[in-house]
Amino acid sequence: MTTLNHTGISHTVFRLLGIPGLEDQHMWISIPFFVSYVITLLGNSLLIFIILTKRSLHEPMYLFICMLAGADIVLSTCTVPQALAIFWFHAGEISLNCCIIQLFFIHSTFISESGVLLVMAFDRFIAICYPLRYTTILTHALIGKIGVTIFLRSYGTISPIIFLLKRLTFCQNNIMPHTFCEHIGLAKYACNDIRVNIWYGFSILMLTVVLDVVLIFVSYVLILCAVFHMPSLDARYKALNTCGSHICIIILFYGPGIFTILAQRFGRHIPPHIHILLANVCMLAPPMLNPVIYGIKTKQIQEQLVHILFVKQKP
């Protein structure tokens, strides 16, 4: 499609191409997308069901896991069905408003997950450093307030992006080589100056996700200091073991994102379809593997899962 510059025309419909350069492989690529989405829905829904229905799991750590599982379902649902529609039916057309709504939920949910991981680090810090005051500090009322704060922070910081995008005139090419919409990826098709979008997006990244990473790091430094002051090796092992699942989730959540940013910054010779695949891995892998990791490494959840799947099936 020819590029339209300075004609006063603003595109209201865009076309997502999926993964350019791998069009012949879209059907095969759709298989891991579909499988990961099914695992994400089933695994996280089961995790939420187990935690909410078992009173013994109504503890701070499990309630935070429940929040994370809910965010995982939203994040996957915002991206995977759109990608599958492109792969299976070549249905890549998306209106400007739908594109903005999609990127709003993708970015806000990503920030929500980052916030949940931060409070989970705080939870582990309280559990290890102040075990006798754990239940008095992290009350259900406080957990509710934390959940509301995470929600308000994520949606409040991303909401201005809607207005920053709506003010733009999209008179450039409306063909988007991606499987989903994202802020700067859409803004770059505008004929206007998008420096405000770029700086706002960068500021939000620094004040939310990067700040969360720094605070998580500080939390674990304090946790390690407390652990190494414990008298016995057994106590140290038990304390660190309670952090195992959370550390795995942190690496899984932030790792692909950091790798993607480095690839975009320094991998100028990397083919575009590799960048797009990496971006999709950030959306696919954490939601799919989070319930698996917690199911394997958390004994209480594992026991309840076995009870639901096997014990109830006995006549």
ABEGO torsion letter per residue (X at the ends): XBBBBGAGBBBABBBBAEBBGAAAAAAAAAAAAAAAAAAAAAAAAAAAAAAAABAAABBAAAAAAAAAAAAAAAAAAAAAAAAAAAAAAGBABBBAAAAAAAAAAAAAAAAAAAAAAAAAAAAAAAAAABAAAAAAABBAAAAAAAAAAAAAAAAAAAAAAAAAAAABBBABBABBBBABBBAAAAAAABABBAAAAAAAAAAAAAABAAAAAAAAAAAAAAAAAAAAABABAAAAAAAAAAAAAAAAAAAAAAAAAAAAAAAAAABAABBAAAAAAAAAAAAAAAAAAAAAAAAAABAAAAAAAAAAAAAAABX
